[in-house]
Amino acid sequence: MAKMKTETKVKLIYAGELAVIAIIAIVIGVLKLTGVITTKPIRLLIYNIITFVGGLWFIVDLIWTLKSEKRRKKSSLLDKVCVIPISAYLLFFDIYCFMYKAQGIEVNDMLVRISVGVVLLYVGVLYTFQAIYHYSHPVPMLIEAIEEARKMDEEAANPNSDEQIEEKPIENDSSLEENKEPEKENIDA
């Protein structure tokens, strides 16, 4: 059986992680839309707090990535831009829910069901796209991980190569010092 390349392994693992998240998001989104999963008011409040903070973070992260050249080199701008529509929607939806909650009014269950379901379906579709896209166009951080994995594979394949490289300069340095010492003696004499 032929061994798989390190690059292929790392890309498959990353794409597989994204695909698993996508499948989970799609399944929960469909269950939410069909009403199989219901939302209690306390769960909605927790959801609103988490998605509000997350929505703000994604917007700040995009701005940070655009402003910082160092961060831009490590990130995929496509990934950052793709979450902005859902982040903006979640911010407005969360503010709407917070306003209703402050007035002591429960948010319409049908609105919550559709909103949360659609958000989860969007996330599922987005992660499916990213899994496929980043398999052929890896993110910069994934490229770094591939390079590290290659180095580890090379070190595992040649465990003595590091020792031999370290020994050679030491031997060469001592032979150069021996040659230099007699010259110093001749100069002094």
N, C-alpha and C positions, 0 to 999 in steps of 0.2 A: 504494500500500500504506500503510495507516494505521500511525502510530507507536504503539508500546506505551508505556504509562505507566511512569514510573520506578519507582513503587511495585510495579507488577506484575513488572517485570524483576527487581528485587532479591528479591522474594518467590519468584519462580521459580528464581532462582539458588540461594538458600538451600535451598528444598525439593528442588531437583535434587541438590545436594550430599548432603543427608540420604538421598535415595532411592538414590544410587549406593553410599553406604556400606552401606545396608540390603541392596542386592542382593549386594554382595560378601560381607557377613557371612552371608547366607542360603546362598549357593553354597558357601562354605567350610564352613559348618556341616553342610550336607547331605553334602558330600564326606567330612567327618570322621565323621559318623554311619554312613555306609555303608562306612567302612574304606578308602576310596580314598586318603586322606591318613593316614599313620601318624605316630606321635609317638615320637621317640627320647628316651632319658632326659635328654640335655642340653637338648633343646628343651622338654621338660616342666619342667625346672628354670627355664629362662629364662621360660617362660610363667607359672610359679608366682610368680616374683619380680615380674614386671611386673603381674600381676593382683592380687597382694597389696598392692603399693604403690598401684595404681589403686583397689582396693576401699577402702583406708584413705582415700585422697584424696577419693573421692566422699562418704564419710560425713562427713569433716571439712568438705568444701565445703557440704554440706547444713546442718550446724550453723552454719557461718560465715554462710551466707545467711540463716538464721533469726535470728541474733543481730545482724547488721549491716543497718541500714535502707538504707544507701547501696547495698550489694551486692544487696539484695532488689529495689530499683528497677531494676537492670540485668539481673536474671536471671529465668528462668521457674521458679517453684517446682515446677510440674508435672514439668519435666524432671529436676529434682534428686531428687524423690521417686520417680520411676519407676525410677531406677537402684539404689535402696537394696536391693531384694530380691536382685538379682544380685550386688551388692557384698557383702552379708552371706554369700551362698552361696559366693562366690569366696574370701572370707576363711577360711571353714571348710574348704573343699576344699584350699586352699593349705596350711593348717596340717596337715591330714591327710597331704598329700603330703610336707611337710617332715619330719614325724615318721617316715614310712616311709623317707625318704631318709637320715635320721640313723641309722636302724637298719641301713642297707645293704640294705634290701628294696625291690625294684621294685614300683611301684604297678600294680595290675591294669590291663592294656591296655584291656579292655572298659569299665571304669569311667572311664578317661581319655577314651576315645573318646566315650562318652555325655555325660560332663560337659562337655567342650569343645564338642561339637556342639550341645548344648542351650543353652549360654551364647551361642554365636554365633547360633543361631536366635532367642533372646530379644532379642539386640542388633538383629538384622535386623527383627524385628517392631516393636520399640520405635522404631527409626529410621523405619520406614515410617509408623507412627502419627504421629511428630513431623513428618515431611514434610507429611503431609496436614493435621494440626492447625495447624501454624505457618504454613501458607499463608493460612488464614483468620484466625488469631490470632497475629500475629507477636510474637516475643520482643522485649522492650524494646531490646536492643542492635540488633536488626534495624530497629526503628522509627527509631533514631538514624541508622543507615546510610541509610535511605530519605530522611530529612531532608537529610543531607549530599549525597546524590545529586541531590535536587531543587535544592539550592542551586547545585551545580556545573552542572546543566542550565540554570538561569536565568542564571548567569554566562556560560555559553557562548552562550546565545541573545541576551543583551544585553551585549556586552563593553564598550561605551562608557558604560553606565549608572553604573558605579563612578567613572569619571573625571569625569562631569558632576556627580555628587553631591559629590565632593571640591572641585571648582572653585567651586561656588556659595557655600559657607560662607566661603571665602577672600575672594571679592568682597564679600559682605555685611559681613564684619568690617571691611574697609578703608573702606567707605563710612560705617560707623558711627563709626569713628575720626576721619574727616574732619569729621563733624558735631559731634563732641565737642570738637575742638580750638578752634573759634571761641568756644564757650561758655566755655572756660577763659580765653581772652584777655579776654572781656568781664568775667568775674568779677574778674580781676587789675586791670583798669583802673578 
